[in-house]
Structures are given as C-alpha cells and as structure tokens.
Amino acid sequence: MPTPLKPSARKTTPTQGRADLARLRRMTDAEIARTSPPELRNLPEDFWQGARVVTPVAKEAISIRLDSDVIAYFRATGARYQTRINAVLRSYVEQVAVPAPPARRKRAV
C-alpha cells in the first residue's frame, strides 16, 4: 500500500471558485446594487479602468518569523489575514523588482 504524500509533496493547484455564476448572470443591475456592500455602491464609471486580471498561483506553506506587533496588526484585521500579508509582500516585490533588460539581438553576418 503506498504511503500518503506529505502536504508539501502534494500537487497544489488553485481550486475553482464557489460562486453560483448562473444565478449571478440572471441578476439585474438593480439587484446587484441593492445587495452590494456600502463601500462598493456608487463607484465612478472609470473605477475599473486600471483593473488587471490576476491569476491565482499555488501557494507554498512556509514557516516565517515576524514581529509580534506585525502579526497582531494583521490578525486584528480579521479572517484571511495571511492573505493580506501575502498581498503586502507581493506589492513590495512588484515595486522594487528591477525589470529584466531587453534581450539583445545577434547581428546578421
């Protein structure tokens, strides 16, 4: 009998969302507006202009040591605080990452 894989050895892929897409497609704009959280109501028309699609990537479980006040801050923000920590780290990486120089073309002889 094969032994079960350790969690880190399992293939990790993003799971499919749980939204009821058929129901969402049937909703009218009025229903959407009525059920939207207050902070999402009355958004300006150009709100989504700069939006970009972000494809979720598989996460890797690690152990990291953080200052206790940093952990307390994120935990106080509620559930999914680790996701917010990841978002902060990703934002930092995107801001400080140096873009790769353009590839050099070989000269025709």
Buried (B, 14 or more C-beta within 10 A) or exposed (E): EEEEEEEEEEEEEEEEEEEEEEEEEEEEEEEEEEEEEEEEEEEEEEEEEEEEEEEEEEEEEEEEEEEEEEBEBBEEEEEEBEEBBEEEEEEEEEEEEEEEEEEEEEEEE
